[in-house]
Amino acid sequence: MTGLDVPSTLLADEHRGLLVAGRWREAEGGETFDVLDPADGSVLTRVADASVADAREALDAAVAAQASWAATAPRERGEILRSAFELIRERTDDLARLMSLEMGKTVAEATGEVGYGNEFFRWYSEEAVRIHGRWMQAPAGGSRLLTLKKPVGPCFFVTPWNFPLAMGTRKIGPAIAAGCTMVVKPAAQTPLTMLALARILGEAGLPDGVLNVVPSTRAGEMSQALQGDDRLRKVSFTGSTGVGKVLVRQSADQLQRVSMELGGNAPFLVFADADVDAAVDGAMVAKMRNMGEACTAANRFLVHSSVAEEFADKLGKRMGALTVGRGQDEGVDVGPLIDAKAVESVTALVAGAVEGGAKVVCGGTPLGGDGWFYPPTVLLDVPVGSDLNRQEIFGPVAPVTTFETEDEAVERANDTEYGLASYVYTRDLSRTIRLAERLDFGMVGVNTGLISNPAAPFGGVKASGFGREGGFEGIEEYLETTYVALPAG
């Protein structure tokens, strides 16, 4: 393994390998893969590249640890999560810097992710002791009904590159609280944060085999092999809808429980009565979080024609004033995209919209030089049928399209296969209630651009997947219900 300038307490050389049954080790055959710096394309370090055989050993370890972990007192499971929470809080700066290096986001934004992601550990440390069933008399009398909650069993988690800590903690936290063991495959672009998180959980007292981490460039082969094993009982995936469909199909033979947090195409509705300045503030949050590389990012700005030019002008001035550069540098607001393919995709979408008649308010031209950068961009009068309005952008581009009536806005907003996040800006309370009921999305933000909260259920409908992460609902994804019939006496 090559060197990486991060504190050894966070990620020593040996912790760039696999974690299987509590032991850090090399991959089968000593294979590794490069982790690149998206700011210039250079190699940050090399990480062990797990084989299918390595993944099977990780599942073996999870299966071996399952019974004892399920029998561990809920308080003890919760205390481990709480200890990990405290350790992460102490090492926030180091984790943020590591995340910024491998993913590209600014250190300030990475610091925010560490804080947000860590809250899932605090939340589920408290939920571990609140897992309960019920006791009741049968309606007809003569017997009693008892229900028990039990852990689902060994899980397989596949986490994405865009939020390398938070997408891990929001799966790992409830699994630990519920008494499940797991195998985690982090994204090949950003494995370092997950490896650092695994080390912290070990320090917090998590028993060997409960958490196993297998970075790999063989995601498809690995998922197919593990899902073909009847000992695996749960799969949770965050990523593209296309890959999610493959994993759901593969789950069928073993009837595995699945949670899918997939693509998004979030509408951001601004009505004529909205506070335009507040809407612009919210748009900056909803659009520019993580350089727009978020499934919850505002993807389509549907703005009433009477305020569209004002909104686009003010948003353009705000976005045009942002500084683009390396995420670790002082004064930088927007880091690089994850790779060259991402820049190519965003460039093509913007070019197509402009060719179709969209007006460039700011940005719109790829940045030259090293690294994978794209400037914050605002487009006005984007054609309704443009690919920019149809596809998930995953970049710092805000396409503005106008509407005239509430019905038209709702129809346009719902005209997508996706149904994850949506945003509404209006001063009309009755309208907010109507829209919350009419919008086909799992989450609706009203006069706010930030909807993610560890205490709230996160998830979507339609092609955005199913299942919920966070909140009271999140732990239910890792629990099975057993009903016990008892005679009255």
C-alpha positions as CSV (number, residue, x, y, z in Angstrom):
1,M,0.0,0.0,0.0
2,T,1.2,3.5,-0.8
3,G,1.3,6.3,1.7
4,L,-1.5,8.7,2.4
5,D,-1.1,11.8,4.5
6,V,-3.7,11.3,7.1
7,P,-3.3,10.6,10.9
8,S,-2.3,7.0,11.6
9,T,-4.9,6.9,14.3
10,L,-7.5,7.2,11.5
11,L,-6.2,5.0,8.7
12,A,-2.9,3.2,9.2
13,D,-1.4,1.2,6.3
14,E,-2.9,-2.1,7.5
15,H,-6.3,-0.5,7.5
16,R,-6.3,-0.2,3.7
17,G,-7.0,-3.9,3.5
18,L,-10.1,-6.0,4.1
19,L,-11.7,-6.4,7.5
20,V,-12.9,-10.0,7.9
21,A,-13.8,-11.6,11.2
22,G,-12.1,-8.8,13.1
23,R,-8.8,-9.2,11.2
24,W,-7.3,-6.7,8.7
25,R,-5.7,-8.5,5.9
26,E,-4.8,-8.4,2.2
27,A,-7.1,-9.6,-0.6
28,E,-6.8,-13.0,-2.1
29,G,-3.6,-12.9,-4.3
30,G,-2.6,-9.5,-2.8
31,E,-4.7,-7.6,-5.4
32,T,-5.2,-3.9,-5.0
33,F,-6.9,-1.0,-6.8
34,D,-6.1,2.7,-7.0
35,V,-8.0,5.4,-5.1
36,L,-7.8,8.6,-7.1
37,D,-7.9,12.3,-6.2
38,P,-10.7,13.8,-8.3
39,A,-9.1,17.2,-8.1
40,D,-6.2,16.2,-10.4
41,G,-6.6,12.5,-11.2
42,S,-3.5,11.5,-9.2
43,V,-3.3,8.3,-7.1
44,L,-4.0,8.9,-3.4
45,T,-3.3,5.3,-2.3
46,R,-4.0,1.7,-3.1
47,V,-6.6,-0.4,-1.4
48,A,-7.1,-4.2,-1.2
49,D,-9.4,-5.5,-4.0
50,A,-11.6,-8.2,-2.6
51,S,-12.4,-11.3,-4.6
52,V,-15.6,-13.3,-4.6
53,A,-13.8,-15.8,-2.3
54,D,-12.9,-12.9,0.1
55,A,-16.6,-11.8,0.1
56,R,-17.7,-15.4,0.9
57,E,-15.3,-15.5,3.8
58,A,-16.7,-12.2,5.0
59,L,-20.2,-13.7,4.9
60,D,-18.9,-16.7,6.8
61,A,-17.7,-14.4,9.5
62,A,-21.0,-12.6,9.7
63,V,-22.9,-15.8,9.9
64,A,-20.6,-17.1,12.6
65,A,-21.1,-14.0,14.7
66,Q,-24.9,-13.6,14.2
67,A,-26.2,-15.8,17.0
68,S,-24.0,-14.3,19.7
69,W,-24.6,-10.7,18.5
70,A,-28.3,-11.2,18.4
71,A,-28.2,-12.4,22.0
72,T,-26.2,-9.4,23.1
73,A,-28.1,-7.1,25.4
74,P,-29.7,-4.1,23.6
75,R,-28.1,-1.8,26.0
76,E,-24.7,-3.1,25.2
77,R,-25.4,-2.7,21.4
78,G,-26.5,0.8,22.0
79,E,-23.5,1.7,24.1
80,I,-21.1,0.5,21.3
81,L,-22.9,2.8,18.9
82,R,-22.7,5.7,21.4
83,S,-19.0,5.1,21.9
84,A,-18.5,5.1,18.2
85,F,-20.5,8.4,18.0
86,E,-18.1,10.0,20.5
87,L,-15.0,8.8,18.7
88,I,-16.3,10.1,15.4
89,R,-17.1,13.4,16.9
90,E,-13.5,13.7,18.3
91,R,-12.1,12.9,14.9
92,T,-14.4,15.0,12.8
93,D,-11.6,17.1,11.3
94,D,-9.5,14.1,10.2
95,L,-12.5,12.2,8.8
96,A,-13.6,15.3,6.9
97,R,-10.1,15.8,5.4
98,L,-9.9,12.1,4.4
99,M,-13.4,12.3,2.8
100,S,-12.5,15.5,0.9
101,L,-9.4,13.9,-0.5
102,E,-11.1,10.8,-1.9
103,M,-14.4,12.3,-2.9
104,G,-13.7,15.9,-3.8
105,K,-16.2,17.8,-1.7
106,T,-14.9,20.8,0.3
107,V,-13.6,20.2,3.8
108,A,-16.5,22.3,5.2
109,E,-19.1,20.2,3.4
110,A,-17.3,17.0,4.5
111,T,-17.4,18.2,8.0
112,G,-21.2,18.7,7.7
113,E,-21.5,15.1,6.4
114,V,-19.5,13.7,9.3
115,G,-21.9,15.5,11.7
116,Y,-25.0,14.4,9.9
117,G,-23.9,10.8,9.4
118,N,-22.8,10.5,13.0
119,E,-26.2,11.4,14.2
120,F,-27.5,8.1,12.9
121,F,-25.2,6.3,15.4
122,R,-26.5,8.5,18.2
123,W,-30.2,8.0,17.1
124,Y,-29.9,4.2,16.8
125,S,-27.8,4.0,20.0
126,E,-31.1,5.2,21.7
127,E,-33.4,3.1,19.6
128,A,-31.6,-0.2,20.4
129,V,-33.3,-0.4,23.8
130,R,-36.7,0.5,22.3
131,I,-37.2,-2.6,20.2
132,H,-40.4,-4.2,21.5
133,G,-43.4,-6.3,20.5
134,R,-46.9,-6.4,22.1
135,W,-49.1,-8.4,24.3
136,M,-52.9,-8.5,24.0
137,Q,-56.0,-10.6,24.6
138,A,-57.4,-12.2,21.5
139,P,-60.6,-10.4,20.5
140,A,-62.7,-13.6,20.9
141,G,-61.1,-14.3,24.3
142,G,-59.7,-17.6,25.4
143,S,-56.1,-16.9,24.3
144,R,-53.3,-14.3,24.4
145,L,-51.3,-12.8,21.5
146,L,-47.6,-12.2,21.9
147,T,-45.3,-10.7,19.3
148,L,-41.5,-10.6,19.4
149,K,-39.1,-8.7,17.3
150,K,-35.9,-10.5,16.1
151,P,-33.0,-9.4,13.9
152,V,-33.3,-10.3,10.3
153,G,-29.9,-11.8,10.2
154,P,-26.7,-11.3,8.1
155,C,-26.9,-8.3,5.8
156,F,-25.1,-7.2,2.7
157,F,-24.7,-3.4,2.3
158,V,-23.5,-1.6,-0.9
159,T,-22.8,2.1,-0.3
160,P,-22.3,4.9,-2.8
161,W,-19.4,7.2,-3.4
162,N,-21.2,10.5,-2.9
163,F,-21.7,10.3,0.9
164,P,-19.2,7.7,1.9
165,L,-19.8,8.1,5.7
166,A,-23.5,9.0,6.0
167,M,-24.7,6.3,3.6
168,G,-22.7,3.8,5.7
169,T,-23.8,5.0,9.2
170,R,-27.5,5.0,8.2
171,K,-27.3,1.3,7.3
172,I,-24.8,0.1,9.9
173,G,-26.4,2.0,12.8
174,P,-29.8,0.3,12.7
175,A,-28.3,-3.0,11.8
176,I,-26.1,-2.9,14.9
177,A,-29.0,-1.7,17.1
178,A,-31.3,-4.5,15.8
179,G,-28.7,-7.2,16.4
180,C,-27.7,-8.0,12.7
181,T,-24.2,-8.8,11.4
182,M,-23.1,-7.5,8.0
183,V,-20.8,-7.4,5.0
184,V,-20.2,-3.9,3.6
185,K,-18.9,-3.2,0.1
186,P,-18.1,0.5,-0.2
187,A,-17.9,2.3,-3.5
188,A,-14.5,1.7,-5.3
189,Q,-14.1,5.5,-5.7
190,T,-14.3,6.2,-2.0
191,P,-13.4,3.2,0.2
192,L,-11.2,5.1,2.6
193,T,-13.9,6.7,4.7
194,M,-15.6,3.4,5.3
195,L,-12.4,1.7,6.3
196,A,-11.7,4.5,8.8
197,L,-15.3,4.1,10.1
198,A,-14.8,0.3,10.5
199,R,-11.7,0.9,12.6
200,I,-13.5,3.3,14.8
201,L,-16.3,0.8,15.4
202,G,-13.7,-1.8,16.4
203,E,-12.2,0.7,18.9
204,A,-15.7,1.3,20.2
205,G,-16.0,-2.4,21.1
206,L,-17.9,-4.0,18.2
207,P,-17.2,-7.7,18.4
208,D,-15.3,-9.4,15.6
209,G,-17.3,-10.5,12.6
210,V,-20.3,-8.2,13.2
211,L,-19.0,-5.7,10.7
212,N,-16.9,-7.0,7.7
213,V,-15.7,-4.6,5.0
214,V,-14.7,-5.8,1.5
215,P,-13.6,-3.0,-0.9
216,S,-13.7,-4.3,-4.4
217,T,-13.8,-3.5,-8.1
218,R,-15.9,-6.7,-8.7
219,A,-19.3,-5.4,-7.4
220,G,-21.4,-7.4,-9.8
221,E,-19.7,-10.7,-9.2
222,M,-19.7,-10.2,-5.4
223,S,-23.4,-9.3,-5.1
224,Q,-24.4,-12.2,-7.3
225,A,-22.4,-14.7,-5.2
226,L,-23.5,-13.4,-1.8
227,Q,-27.2,-13.1,-2.9
228,G,-27.0,-16.7,-4.1
229,D,-26.2,-17.8,-0.5
230,D,-29.3,-18.7,1.5
231,R,-27.6,-17.5,4.7
232,L,-27.8,-13.9,3.6
233,R,-31.1,-12.5,4.7
234,K,-31.0,-8.8,3.9
235,V,-29.7,-6.5,1.2
236,S,-29.6,-2.7,1.4
237,F,-28.3,-0.7,-1.6
238,T,-27.9,3.0,-2.3
239,G,-27.1,3.9,-5.9
240,S,-28.6,3.9,-9.4
241,T,-32.0,2.5,-10.3
242,G,-30.5,0.2,-12.9
243,V,-28.2,-1.6,-10.4
244,G,-31.0,-1.6,-7.9
245,K,-33.2,-3.6,-10.2
246,V,-30.5,-6.1,-10.7
247,L,-30.1,-6.6,-7.0
248,V,-33.8,-6.9,-6.5
249,R,-34.0,-9.6,-9.2
250,Q,-31.1,-11.5,-7.6
251,S,-32.8,-11.4,-4.2
252,A,-35.8,-13.4,-5.5
253,D,-34.4,-16.9,-5.4
254,Q,-33.5,-16.6,-1.7
255,L,-36.4,-14.3,-0.9
256,Q,-34.1,-11.8,0.8
257,R,-35.4,-8.7,2.4
258,V,-34.3,-5.6,0.4
259,S,-34.1,-1.9,0.9
260,M,-33.4,0.2,-2.2
261,E,-32.5,3.9,-2.1
262,L,-32.2,4.7,-5.8
263,G,-32.2,7.5,-8.3
264,G,-34.0,10.8,-8.1
265,N,-35.3,13.7,-10.2
266,A,-36.4,16.2,-7.6
267,P,-38.7,19.1,-8.6
268,F,-38.2,22.4,-6.9
269,L,-41.5,24.3,-7.2
270,V,-41.6,28.1,-6.7
271,F,-45.1,29.7,-6.8
272,A,-46.0,33.3,-7.5
273,D,-46.6,34.0,-3.8
274,A,-43.3,32.6,-2.7
275,D,-40.6,34.6,-0.9
276,V,-38.2,34.6,-3.9
277,D,-35.1,35.4,-1.7
278,A,-36.0,32.6,0.6
279,A,-36.5,30.3,-2.4
280,V,-33.1,31.2,-3.7
281,D,-31.6,30.4,-0.3
282,G,-33.3,27.1,-0.3
283,A,-32.3,26.4,-3.9
284,M,-28.6,26.9,-3.0
285,V,-28.9,24.2,-0.4
286,A,-31.1,21.8,-2.4
287,K,-29.0,22.2,-5.5
288,M,-25.4,22.7,-4.4
289,R,-25.1,20.2,-1.6
290,N,-22.3,17.9,-2.6
291,M,-21.8,19.8,-5.9
292,G,-25.2,18.6,-6.9
293,E,-24.1,15.0,-6.7
294,A,-26.9,13.9,-4.4
295,C,-30.1,11.9,-5.1
296,T,-32.0,14.5,-3.2
297,A,-30.5,17.4,-5.2
298,A,-33.1,19.7,-6.8
299,N,-32.9,18.6,-10.4
300,R,-35.7,20.6,-12.0
301,F,-36.7,24.1,-11.0
302,L,-40.4,24.7,-11.9
303,V,-41.0,28.4,-11.3
304,H,-44.1,30.4,-11.9
305,S,-43.7,32.6,-15.0
306,S,-44.3,35.8,-13.0
307,V,-41.2,35.3,-10.8
308,A,-39.0,33.1,-13.1
309,E,-36.7,35.8,-14.4
310,E,-36.2,37.2,-10.9
311,F,-35.5,33.8,-9.4
312,A,-33.1,32.8,-12.2
313,D,-31.2,36.1,-12.0
314,K,-30.8,36.0,-8.2
315,L,-29.9,32.3,-8.3
316,G,-27.4,32.9,-11.1
317,K,-25.6,35.7,-9.2
318,R,-25.4,33.4,-6.1
319,M,-24.1,30.4,-8.0
320,G,-21.8,32.4,-10.3
321,A,-20.1,33.9,-7.2
322,L,-19.0,30.5,-5.9
323,T,-15.3,29.6,-6.1
324,V,-14.4,26.3,-7.8
325,G,-11.3,24.4,-6.8
326,R,-9.7,21.7,-4.7
327,G,-11.8,20.8,-1.8
328,Q,-9.0,21.1,0.7
329,D,-8.1,24.7,-0.3
330,E,-9.2,27.7,1.7
331,G,-12.0,29.8,0.2
332,V,-13.2,27.0,-2.1
333,D,-17.0,26.6,-2.3
334,V,-17.3,23.9,-5.0
335,G,-15.0,20.9,-5.4
336,P,-14.6,18.6,-8.4
337,L,-17.1,16.0,-9.7
338,I,-16.2,12.4,-8.9
339,D,-14.7,11.5,-12.3
340,A,-14.2,12.4,-16.0
341,K,-17.4,10.5,-16.9
342,A,-19.4,12.7,-14.6
343,V,-18.1,15.9,-16.3
344,E,-18.8,14.5,-19.7
345,S,-22.4,13.6,-18.7
346,V,-23.1,17.1,-17.3
347,T,-21.5,18.8,-20.3
348,A,-23.7,16.9,-22.7
349,L,-26.9,17.6,-20.8
350,V,-26.2,21.3,-20.7
351,A,-25.2,21.5,-24.3
352,G,-28.4,19.7,-25.3
353,A,-30.6,22.1,-23.3
354,V,-28.9,25.2,-24.8
355,E,-29.2,23.8,-28.3
356,G,-32.9,23.4,-27.6
357,G,-33.3,27.1,-26.7
358,A,-32.3,27.4,-23.0
359,K,-30.6,30.7,-22.0
360,V,-27.3,30.5,-20.0
361,V,-27.6,32.7,-16.9
362,C,-24.2,31.7,-15.5
363,G,-21.6,28.9,-16.1
364,G,-22.4,26.5,-18.9
365,T,-18.8,26.0,-20.1
366,P,-16.6,23.1,-18.9
367,L,-13.5,24.2,-17.0
368,G,-10.1,23.3,-18.4
369,G,-7.0,22.1,-16.6
370,D,-6.4,19.2,-14.3
371,G,-9.2,17.5,-12.3
372,W,-12.9,16.9,-13.0
373,F,-14.5,20.3,-12.5
374,Y,-17.7,21.9,-13.8
375,P,-18.8,25.4,-13.0
376,P,-22.1,26.2,-11.2
377,T,-24.6,26.8,-13.9
378,V,-28.1,28.3,-14.2
379,L,-30.2,27.9,-17.3
380,L,-33.5,29.7,-18.0
381,D,-36.4,28.7,-20.3
382,V,-35.2,25.1,-20.4
383,P,-37.6,23.1,-22.7
384,V,-39.9,20.8,-20.8
385,G,-38.8,17.8,-22.8
386,S,-35.1,18.5,-22.5
387,D,-32.9,15.6,-21.2
388,L,-31.8,18.0,-18.5
389,N,-35.4,17.8,-17.1
390,R,-35.6,14.0,-17.6
391,Q,-32.3,12.7,-16.3
392,E,-30.7,12.9,-13.0
393,I,-28.0,15.6,-13.5
394,F,-25.6,14.8,-10.6
395,G,-23.8,18.1,-11.1
396,P,-24.0,21.8,-10.2
397,V,-26.6,22.7,-12.8
398,A,-30.0,24.4,-12.2
399,P,-32.4,24.2,-15.1
400,V,-35.4,26.7,-14.8
401,T,-38.7,25.9,-16.5
402,T,-41.8,28.0,-16.1
403,F,-45.4,27.1,-15.3
404,E,-48.7,29.0,-15.0
405,T,-51.1,27.0,-12.8
406,E,-50.9,24.7,-9.7
407,D,-52.3,21.8,-11.7
408,E,-49.6,22.3,-14.4
409,A,-46.9,22.4,-11.7
410,V,-48.0,19.2,-10.1
411,E,-48.4,17.4,-13.4
412,R,-44.9,18.5,-14.5
413,A,-43.4,17.6,-11.1
414,N,-44.9,14.1,-11.2
415,D,-44.0,13.5,-14.8
416,T,-41.0,11.3,-14.0
417,E,-40.3,7.7,-13.2
418,Y,-38.6,8.8,-10.0
419,G,-40.2,9.7,-6.7
420,L,-37.6,10.5,-4.0
421,A,-37.4,14.2,-2.9
422,S,-39.4,17.3,-3.8
423,Y,-39.4,20.9,-2.7
424,V,-42.2,23.5,-2.6
425,Y,-42.0,27.3,-1.9
426,T,-45.2,29.1,-1.2
427,R,-46.8,31.2,1.5
428,D,-50.2,29.5,1.0
429,L,-50.7,26.9,3.8
430,S,-53.6,25.3,2.1
431,R,-51.5,24.8,-1.0
432,T,-48.7,23.1,1.0
433,I,-51.2,20.5,2.3
434,R,-52.6,19.9,-1.2
435,L,-49.2,19.5,-2.7
436,A,-48.0,17.2,0.0
437,E,-50.9,15.0,-0.8
438,R,-50.6,15.3,-4.6
439,L,-46.9,15.0,-5.2
440,D,-45.7,11.4,-5.9
441,F,-42.6,11.6,-3.8
442,G,-41.4,10.0,-0.6
443,M,-40.3,13.3,0.8
444,V,-41.6,16.8,0.5
445,G,-39.7,19.9,1.7
446,V,-41.9,22.9,2.4
447,N,-40.1,26.2,2.3
448,T,-36.8,24.5,3.0
449,G,-34.0,23.1,0.9
450,L,-32.8,20.7,3.5
451,I,-34.9,17.6,4.2
452,S,-32.5,15.0,5.4
453,N,-32.8,14.3,9.1
454,P,-31.7,11.2,11.1
455,A,-34.9,11.2,13.0
456,A,-37.0,11.2,9.8
457,P,-37.7,8.3,7.4
458,F,-35.7,8.8,4.2
459,G,-36.8,7.0,1.1
460,G,-38.8,7.2,-2.1
461,V,-41.5,5.6,-4.3
462,K,-41.6,4.4,-7.9
463,A,-38.2,4.0,-9.5
464,S,-36.6,5.7,-6.5
465,G,-36.9,2.4,-4.6
466,F,-38.6,1.3,-1.4
467,G,-37.8,0.9,2.3
468,R,-36.9,3.7,4.7
469,E,-33.7,4.7,6.4
470,G,-33.6,6.8,9.5
471,G,-36.3,7.6,12.0
472,F,-38.4,5.0,13.9
473,E,-39.0,3.3,10.6
474,G,-35.4,2.7,9.8
475,I,-34.8,-0.1,12.4
476,E,-37.9,-2.0,11.3
477,E,-36.0,-2.8,8.0
478,Y,-33.7,-5.0,10.2
479,L,-36.4,-6.8,12.3
480,E,-38.7,-9.7,11.7
481,T,-41.9,-10.3,13.7
482,T,-42.7,-13.6,15.5
483,Y,-46.2,-14.2,16.7
484,V,-46.7,-16.5,19.6
485,A,-50.2,-17.9,20.5
486,L,-50.7,-18.5,24.2
487,P,-53.7,-20.2,26.0
488,A,-55.4,-18.0,28.5
489,G,-54.6,-20.2,31.4
